[in-house]
């Protein structure tokens, strides 16, 4: 199979619609990461996503819709607090989980009675979703467990020859996957942290819980159960107060002839004196935007990535640390 990478224009959208309607999959840009999309009503098409990615079949997917799509056709109940959050944050990097009406393929939710829905803000994603006018099931467009893709090139690296089309919408600015929020109870509960923080949600609706996943539990959201976000090289993670240990390991590995790189934020980069640094930048949004980009960059040039956690651990950094910790397992 030849994989085409096309800018988003009328011709590319027409081709993408044809592929989707024929039961195929298309890689699409969003503001968080690139997604691997298929018609959420089509069992066989959704199953292709799992097959292409090598994704475990008990790891549920998120359904993406355009901003004018009537989600009441897909879900049973939309709580008042969810409507307030939609007004505040959508379109945007927030996924909300509702009780499902069972109208989409059961493969999407892996047999759960819930459905995760997202309305991405990326202009190209909105054009695609409007053009096909279908709910699109879409996890990240990469091989399962690998670093999530934030450019069309990343998708091509993982899926060349496995899919027909990648819609190129430039670099994903958000950089980490959407916040996933359980909206099936009396108050929202964060299932997966992202760019919309628990504090931001609580500010709008008054309260917001946080789900704690434990080993052995069933995954009720993407990003909970399995190893994720991992580069194809060795990785080690140090706490922010362990910069000295990170530099010692760097020097030790370098002396053995290994290609070692330190992954850290701008503050830590300014404190260390080593040649090989993968600098995530300054500020939580810049760090989030660059995390997967730098992990992908690092795996091409490093035998070992030595990561140093940012000192800031709250807000958006909760989501960043979630990904960084899993990447370095």
C-alpha positions as a Markdown table, in Angstrom:
| # | Residue | x | y | z |
|---|---|---|---|---|
| 1 | Unk | 0.0 | 0.0 | 0.0 |
| 2 | Unk | 1.3 | 3.5 | -0.9 |
| 3 | Unk | 0.8 | 6.0 | 1.9 |
| 4 | Unk | 0.0 | 9.5 | 0.6 |
| 5 | Unk | 0.7 | 12.6 | 2.7 |
| 6 | Unk | -1.5 | 15.5 | 1.5 |
| 7 | Unk | -2.1 | 19.1 | 2.6 |
| 8 | Unk | -5.8 | 19.6 | 3.5 |
| 9 | Unk | -7.6 | 20.9 | 0.4 |
| 10 | Unk | -10.7 | 20.0 | -1.5 |
| 11 | Unk | -9.0 | 17.1 | -3.3 |
| 12 | Unk | -7.5 | 15.6 | -0.1 |
| 13 | Unk | -10.8 | 15.9 | 1.7 |
| 14 | Unk | -12.7 | 14.2 | -1.1 |
| 15 | Unk | -10.2 | 11.4 | -1.0 |
| 16 | Unk | -10.4 | 11.1 | 2.8 |
| 17 | Unk | -14.2 | 10.9 | 2.6 |
| 18 | Unk | -14.0 | 8.1 | 0.0 |
| 19 | Unk | -11.6 | 6.1 | 2.1 |
| 20 | Unk | -13.8 | 6.6 | 5.3 |
| 21 | Unk | -17.0 | 5.6 | 3.5 |
| 22 | Unk | -15.3 | 2.6 | 2.0 |
| 23 | Unk | -14.4 | 1.3 | 5.5 |
| 24 | Unk | -10.8 | 2.6 | 5.5 |
| 25 | Unk | -8.8 | 4.7 | 7.9 |
| 26 | Unk | -7.2 | 8.1 | 7.6 |
| 27 | Unk | -4.6 | 9.9 | 9.8 |
| 28 | Unk | -5.8 | 13.3 | 10.8 |
| 29 | Unk | -4.3 | 16.3 | 12.6 |
| 30 | Unk | -5.7 | 17.6 | 15.8 |
| 31 | Unk | -4.4 | 20.3 | 18.2 |
| 32 | Unk | -3.1 | 17.6 | 20.6 |
| 33 | Unk | -1.7 | 14.8 | 18.5 |
| 34 | Unk | -2.5 | 13.2 | 15.2 |
| 35 | Unk | -5.3 | 10.6 | 15.2 |
| 36 | Unk | -6.0 | 7.5 | 13.2 |
| 37 | Unk | -9.6 | 7.8 | 12.2 |
| 38 | Unk | -12.4 | 5.5 | 11.0 |
| 39 | Unk | -16.2 | 5.5 | 10.8 |
| 40 | Unk | -17.4 | 4.9 | 14.3 |
| 41 | Unk | -20.5 | 3.2 | 13.0 |
| 42 | Unk | -18.5 | 0.6 | 11.1 |
| 43 | Unk | -17.4 | -2.4 | 13.1 |
| 44 | Unk | -14.8 | -3.6 | 10.5 |
| 45 | Unk | -13.4 | -0.2 | 10.0 |
| 46 | Unk | -12.9 | 0.4 | 13.8 |
| 47 | Unk | -11.3 | -3.1 | 14.1 |
| 48 | Unk | -8.8 | -2.0 | 11.4 |
| 49 | Unk | -7.6 | 0.7 | 13.8 |
| 50 | Unk | -6.7 | -1.8 | 16.5 |
| 51 | Unk | -5.1 | -4.1 | 13.9 |
| 52 | Unk | -3.0 | -1.3 | 12.3 |
| 53 | Unk | -1.8 | 0.0 | 15.6 |
| 54 | Unk | -1.3 | -3.3 | 17.3 |
| 55 | Unk | -3.6 | -1.9 | 20.1 |
| 56 | Unk | -5.0 | -4.1 | 22.8 |
| 57 | Unk | -8.7 | -4.7 | 22.2 |
| 58 | Unk | -9.7 | -3.7 | 25.7 |
| 59 | Unk | -8.3 | -0.1 | 25.4 |
| 60 | Unk | -11.3 | 2.1 | 24.4 |
| 61 | Unk | -11.3 | 4.8 | 21.7 |
| 62 | Unk | -12.4 | 8.4 | 21.5 |
| 63 | Unk | -15.0 | 9.5 | 19.0 |
| 64 | Unk | -14.3 | 12.8 | 17.3 |
| 65 | Unk | -17.1 | 15.0 | 15.8 |
| 66 | Unk | -17.3 | 18.5 | 14.3 |
| 67 | Unk | -18.6 | 21.4 | 16.4 |
| 68 | Unk | -22.1 | 21.4 | 15.0 |
| 69 | Unk | -22.6 | 17.6 | 15.3 |
| 70 | Unk | -25.6 | 16.6 | 17.5 |
| 71 | Unk | -24.0 | 14.3 | 20.1 |
| 72 | Unk | -27.4 | 13.6 | 21.6 |
| 73 | Unk | -27.8 | 11.1 | 18.8 |
| 74 | Unk | -24.9 | 9.2 | 20.4 |
| 75 | Unk | -25.3 | 9.5 | 24.1 |
| 76 | Unk | -28.1 | 9.1 | 26.6 |
| 77 | Unk | -27.7 | 12.1 | 29.0 |
| 78 | Unk | -25.7 | 15.3 | 29.0 |
| 79 | Unk | -25.5 | 16.7 | 32.5 |
| 80 | Unk | -25.8 | 20.4 | 33.1 |
| 81 | Unk | -22.2 | 20.6 | 34.2 |
| 82 | Unk | -21.0 | 19.0 | 31.0 |
| 83 | Unk | -22.9 | 21.7 | 29.0 |
| 84 | Unk | -21.1 | 24.4 | 31.0 |
| 85 | Unk | -17.8 | 22.7 | 30.3 |
| 86 | Unk | -18.6 | 22.4 | 26.6 |
| 87 | Unk | -19.3 | 26.1 | 26.5 |
| 88 | Unk | -16.1 | 27.0 | 28.3 |
| 89 | Unk | -13.6 | 24.6 | 26.5 |
| 90 | Unk | -15.0 | 23.2 | 23.3 |
| 91 | Unk | -13.9 | 22.9 | 20.6 |
| 92 | Unk | -10.7 | 22.1 | 22.4 |
| 93 | Unk | -8.5 | 19.4 | 24.0 |
| 94 | Unk | -11.2 | 18.0 | 26.3 |
| 95 | Unk | -12.9 | 14.6 | 25.9 |
| 96 | Unk | -16.1 | 13.9 | 27.8 |
| 97 | Unk | -17.4 | 10.5 | 28.6 |
| 98 | Unk | -21.2 | 9.9 | 28.6 |
| 99 | Unk | -23.6 | 7.0 | 28.8 |
| 100 | Unk | -23.8 | 5.6 | 25.3 |
| 101 | Unk | -26.9 | 5.0 | 23.3 |
| 102 | Unk | -25.2 | 2.1 | 21.6 |
| 103 | Unk | -25.5 | 3.6 | 18.1 |
| 104 | Unk | -21.8 | 3.5 | 17.3 |
| 105 | Unk | -19.8 | 0.2 | 17.0 |
| 106 | Unk | -19.4 | -1.6 | 20.3 |
| 107 | Unk | -15.8 | -2.1 | 19.3 |
| 108 | Unk | -15.2 | 1.7 | 19.9 |
| 109 | Unk | -15.8 | 1.4 | 23.7 |
| 110 | Unk | -14.5 | -2.2 | 24.0 |
| 111 | Unk | -17.9 | -3.4 | 25.4 |
| 112 | Unk | -18.3 | -0.6 | 27.9 |
| 113 | Unk | -21.7 | 1.2 | 28.1 |
| 114 | Unk | -20.0 | 4.6 | 27.8 |
| 115 | Unk | -18.8 | 6.7 | 24.9 |
| 116 | Unk | -15.9 | 9.2 | 24.9 |
| 117 | Unk | -16.5 | 12.2 | 22.6 |
| 118 | Unk | -14.2 | 15.0 | 21.6 |
| 119 | Unk | -14.6 | 18.1 | 19.5 |
| 120 | Unk | -11.1 | 19.1 | 18.3 |
| 121 | Unk | -10.3 | 22.8 | 17.7 |
| 122 | Unk | -7.7 | 22.2 | 14.9 |
| 123 | Unk | -9.0 | 23.8 | 11.8 |
| 124 | Unk | -8.0 | 20.9 | 9.6 |
| 125 | Unk | -9.7 | 18.4 | 11.8 |
| 126 | Unk | -12.9 | 20.5 | 11.7 |
| 127 | Unk | -12.7 | 20.6 | 7.9 |
| 128 | Unk | -12.3 | 16.9 | 7.7 |
| 129 | Unk | -15.0 | 16.1 | 10.3 |
| 130 | Unk | -17.5 | 18.5 | 8.6 |
| 131 | Unk | -16.7 | 17.0 | 5.2 |
| 132 | Unk | -17.3 | 13.3 | 6.2 |
| 133 | Unk | -20.1 | 14.3 | 8.6 |
| 134 | Unk | -19.6 | 11.1 | 10.6 |
| 135 | Unk | -18.4 | 10.4 | 14.1 |
| 136 | Unk | -14.8 | 9.3 | 13.7 |
| 137 | Unk | -13.2 | 6.9 | 16.2 |
| 138 | Unk | -9.6 | 7.9 | 16.5 |
| 139 | Unk | -6.7 | 7.0 | 18.8 |
| 140 | Unk | -3.2 | 8.4 | 18.2 |
| 141 | Unk | -1.9 | 7.6 | 14.8 |
| 142 | Unk | 1.2 | 5.6 | 15.8 |
| 143 | Unk | 2.2 | 2.1 | 16.6 |
| 144 | Unk | 0.9 | 1.1 | 20.0 |
| 145 | Unk | 3.2 | 2.0 | 22.9 |
| 146 | Unk | 5.4 | 4.2 | 20.7 |
| 147 | Unk | 5.7 | 8.0 | 21.2 |
| 148 | Unk | 2.5 | 9.7 | 20.0 |
| 149 | Unk | 2.8 | 11.7 | 16.7 |
| 150 | Unk | 2.7 | 15.5 | 16.6 |
| 151 | Unk | 3.6 | 15.8 | 12.9 |
| 152 | Unk | 2.6 | 14.1 | 9.7 |
| 153 | Unk | 6.2 | 12.9 | 9.4 |
| 154 | Unk | 5.8 | 11.1 | 12.8 |
| 155 | Unk | 2.7 | 9.3 | 11.4 |
| 156 | Unk | 4.5 | 8.4 | 8.2 |
| 157 | Unk | 7.4 | 6.9 | 10.2 |
| 158 | Unk | 5.1 | 4.5 | 12.1 |
| 159 | Unk | 2.4 | 3.8 | 9.5 |
| 160 | Unk | 3.9 | 4.0 | 6.1 |
| 161 | Unk | 2.5 | 1.2 | 3.9 |
| 162 | Unk | -0.2 | 0.5 | 6.5 |
| 163 | Unk | -2.7 | 3.3 | 5.6 |
| 164 | Unk | -3.7 | 5.1 | 2.5 |
| 165 | Unk | -3.7 | 8.7 | 3.6 |
| 166 | Unk | -2.2 | 11.2 | 6.1 |
| 167 | Unk | -3.8 | 14.6 | 6.1 |
| 168 | Unk | -1.0 | 17.0 | 6.9 |
| 169 | Unk | -2.1 | 19.8 | 9.2 |
| 170 | Unk | 1.3 | 20.9 | 10.5 |
| 171 | Unk | 2.7 | 20.4 | 14.0 |
| 172 | Unk | 0.2 | 19.8 | 16.7 |
| 173 | Unk | 0.5 | 22.7 | 19.1 |
| 174 | Unk | -0.9 | 21.1 | 22.2 |
| 175 | Unk | 1.5 | 18.2 | 22.2 |
| 176 | Unk | -0.1 | 15.8 | 24.6 |
| 177 | Unk | -3.4 | 14.0 | 24.4 |
| 178 | Unk | -6.7 | 15.5 | 25.5 |
| 179 | Unk | -8.0 | 15.5 | 29.0 |
| 180 | Unk | -10.5 | 12.7 | 29.5 |
| 181 | Unk | -13.4 | 13.6 | 31.8 |
| 182 | Unk | -16.0 | 11.2 | 33.2 |
| 183 | Unk | -19.4 | 12.9 | 32.9 |
| 184 | Unk | -21.6 | 10.0 | 34.0 |
| 185 | Unk | -21.8 | 10.9 | 37.7 |
| 186 | Unk | -23.1 | 13.8 | 39.8 |
| 187 | Unk | -19.7 | 15.6 | 39.3 |
| 188 | Unk | -17.0 | 15.4 | 36.7 |
| 189 | Unk | -14.0 | 13.1 | 37.3 |
| 190 | Unk | -10.7 | 13.4 | 35.4 |
| 191 | Unk | -9.7 | 10.0 | 34.0 |
| 192 | Unk | -6.7 | 11.2 | 32.0 |
| 193 | Unk | -4.9 | 14.6 | 32.6 |
| 194 | Unk | -4.2 | 16.9 | 29.7 |
| 195 | Unk | -4.1 | 20.6 | 28.7 |
| 196 | Unk | -7.5 | 21.3 | 30.4 |
| 197 | Unk | -6.6 | 20.9 | 34.0 |
| 198 | Unk | -8.7 | 19.7 | 36.9 |
| 199 | Unk | -8.4 | 23.2 | 38.4 |
| 200 | Unk | -9.7 | 24.8 | 35.2 |
| 201 | Unk | -12.7 | 22.4 | 35.2 |
| 202 | Unk | -13.4 | 23.0 | 38.9 |
| 203 | Unk | -13.4 | 26.7 | 38.3 |
| 204 | Unk | -16.2 | 26.4 | 35.9 |
| 205 | Unk | -18.4 | 23.8 | 37.6 |
| 206 | Unk | -17.4 | 24.1 | 41.3 |
| 207 | Unk | -15.8 | 20.6 | 41.8 |
| 208 | Unk | -13.9 | 18.0 | 39.9 |
| 209 | Unk | -12.6 | 14.6 | 41.1 |
| 210 | Unk | -9.6 | 12.6 | 39.9 |
| 211 | Unk | -9.7 | 8.9 | 39.1 |
| 212 | Unk | -6.9 | 6.7 | 40.3 |
| 213 | Unk | -6.2 | 3.7 | 38.2 |
| 214 | Unk | -4.8 | 0.6 | 39.9 |
| 215 | Unk | -3.1 | -2.4 | 38.2 |
| 216 | Unk | -5.5 | -5.1 | 37.3 |
| 217 | Unk | -8.5 | -2.8 | 36.8 |
| 218 | Unk | -10.4 | -2.5 | 33.6 |
| 219 | Unk | -9.4 | 0.4 | 31.4 |
| 220 | Unk | -12.3 | 2.9 | 31.3 |
| 221 | Unk | -10.3 | 5.5 | 29.4 |
| 222 | Unk | -7.4 | 5.6 | 26.9 |
| 223 | Unk | -4.0 | 6.0 | 28.5 |
| 224 | Unk | -4.6 | 4.2 | 31.7 |
| 225 | Unk | -3.7 | 0.6 | 31.5 |
| 226 | Unk | -0.8 | 0.0 | 29.1 |
| 227 | Unk | 2.7 | 1.2 | 28.5 |
| 228 | Unk | 2.6 | 4.3 | 26.3 |
| 229 | Unk | 4.6 | 7.1 | 24.7 |
| 230 | Unk | 7.9 | 5.1 | 24.7 |
| 231 | Unk | 10.8 | 6.0 | 22.4 |
| 232 | Unk | 12.8 | 3.2 | 20.7 |
| 233 | Unk | 15.8 | 3.6 | 23.0 |
| 234 | Unk | 16.7 | 3.2 | 26.6 |
| 235 | Unk | 15.2 | 5.8 | 29.0 |
| 236 | Unk | 15.8 | 6.8 | 32.6 |
| 237 | Unk | 13.8 | 9.3 | 34.6 |
| 238 | Unk | 15.2 | 11.4 | 37.5 |
| 239 | Unk | 13.3 | 13.8 | 39.8 |
| 240 | Unk | 13.9 | 17.5 | 39.5 |
| 241 | Unk | 16.2 | 17.5 | 42.5 |
| 242 | Unk | 18.4 | 14.7 | 41.0 |
| 243 | Unk | 20.1 | 16.7 | 38.2 |
| 244 | Unk | 23.5 | 15.7 | 39.6 |
| 245 | Unk | 22.6 | 12.1 | 39.4 |
| 246 | Unk | 21.4 | 12.6 | 35.8 |
| 247 | Unk | 24.7 | 14.3 | 34.8 |
| 248 | Unk | 26.7 | 11.5 | 36.5 |
| 249 | Unk | 24.8 | 8.9 | 34.5 |
| 250 | Unk | 25.3 | 10.9 | 31.3 |
| 251 | Unk | 29.1 | 11.1 | 31.9 |
| 252 | Unk | 29.2 | 7.4 | 32.7 |
| 253 | Unk | 27.3 | 6.4 | 29.6 |
| 254 | Unk | 29.3 | 8.8 | 27.4 |
| 255 | Unk | 32.6 | 7.3 | 28.8 |
| 256 | Unk | 31.4 | 3.9 | 27.6 |
| 257 | Unk | 30.9 | 5.3 | 24.1 |
| 258 | Unk | 27.1 | 5.4 | 24.3 |
| 259 | Unk | 25.2 | 8.3 | 22.7 |
| 260 | Unk | 23.6 | 9.8 | 25.8 |
| 261 | Unk | 21.2 | 12.8 | 25.8 |
| 262 | Unk | 19.6 | 14.6 | 28.7 |
| 263 | Unk | 15.9 | 15.5 | 28.2 |
| 264 | Unk | 14.9 | 18.5 | 30.4 |
| 265 | Unk | 13.2 | 21.8 | 30.6 |
| 266 | Unk | 14.9 | 25.1 | 29.9 |
| 267 | Unk | 15.6 | 25.8 | 33.6 |
| 268 | Unk | 17.5 | 22.5 | 34.1 |
| 269 | Unk | 19.3 | 22.9 | 30.7 |
| 270 | Unk | 20.8 | 26.1 | 31.9 |
| 271 | Unk | 22.1 | 24.4 | 35.1 |
| 272 | Unk | 23.9 | 21.5 | 33.4 |
| 273 | Unk | 27.1 | 21.6 | 31.4 |
| 274 | Unk | 26.8 | 18.7 | 28.9 |
| 275 | Unk | 26.9 | 18.7 | 25.1 |
| 276 | Unk | 23.8 | 16.7 | 24.3 |
| 277 | Unk | 20.6 | 18.2 | 25.5 |
| 278 | Unk | 17.0 | 17.7 | 24.4 |
| 279 | Unk | 15.6 | 21.0 | 25.6 |
| 280 | Unk | 11.8 | 21.0 | 26.2 |
| 281 | Unk | 11.7 | 24.8 | 26.6 |
| 282 | Unk | 10.1 | 27.0 | 29.3 |
| 283 | Unk | 6.6 | 27.2 | 30.6 |
| 284 | Unk | 4.1 | 24.3 | 30.9 |
| 285 | Unk | 2.5 | 24.8 | 27.5 |
| 286 | Unk | 5.8 | 24.9 | 25.7 |
| 287 | Unk | 7.0 | 21.8 | 27.5 |
| 288 | Unk | 3.8 | 19.9 | 26.7 |
| 289 | Unk | 4.0 | 21.0 | 23.1 |
| 290 | Unk | 7.6 | 19.8 | 22.7 |
| 291 | Unk | 7.5 | 16.5 | 24.8 |
| 292 | Unk | 6.7 | 14.0 | 22.1 |
| 293 | Unk | 8.7 | 16.0 | 19.5 |
| 294 | Unk | 11.9 | 15.8 | 21.6 |
| 295 | Unk | 11.3 | 12.1 | 22.5 |
| 296 | Unk | 11.0 | 11.3 | 18.8 |
| 297 | Unk | 14.0 | 13.5 | 18.0 |
| 298 | Unk | 16.0 | 11.7 | 20.7 |
| 299 | Unk | 15.3 | 8.2 | 19.7 |
| 300 | Unk | 16.9 | 8.9 | 16.3 |
| 301 | Unk | 20.2 | 10.1 | 17.8 |
| 302 | Unk | 20.5 | 8.6 | 21.3 |
| 303 | Unk | 21.3 | 5.2 | 22.8 |
| 304 | Unk | 19.9 | 6.4 | 26.1 |
| 305 | Unk | 17.6 | 9.4 | 27.0 |
| 306 | Unk | 18.1 | 10.6 | 30.5 |
| 307 | Unk | 15.1 | 12.6 | 31.5 |
| 308 | Unk | 14.9 | 15.1 | 34.3 |
| 309 | Unk | 11.4 | 15.9 | 35.5 |
| 310 | Unk | 10.5 | 19.6 | 35.6 |
| 311 | Unk | 10.3 | 21.1 | 39.1 |
| 312 | Unk | 6.7 | 22.3 | 38.4 |
| 313 | Unk | 4.3 | 19.4 | 38.9 |
| 314 | Unk | 0.8 | 20.9 | 38.9 |
| 315 | Unk | -1.5 | 22.2 | 36.3 |
| 316 | Unk | -0.7 | 21.1 | 32.8 |
| 317 | Unk | 2.4 | 19.4 | 34.2 |
| 318 | Unk | 0.3 | 16.7 | 35.7 |
| 319 | Unk | -0.5 | 15.5 | 32.2 |
| 320 | Unk | 3.1 | 16.0 | 31.1 |
| 321 | Unk | 4.4 | 13.9 | 34.0 |
| 322 | Unk | 1.9 | 11.2 | 33.3 |
| 323 | Unk | 3.3 | 10.8 | 29.8 |
| 324 | Unk | 6.9 | 11.2 | 30.8 |
| 325 | Unk | 6.7 | 8.7 | 33.5 |
| 326 | Unk | 5.1 | 6.1 | 31.2 |
| 327 | Unk | 7.6 | 6.9 | 28.5 |
| 328 | Unk | 10.4 | 6.0 | 30.9 |
| 329 | Unk | 9.0 | 2.8 | 32.4 |
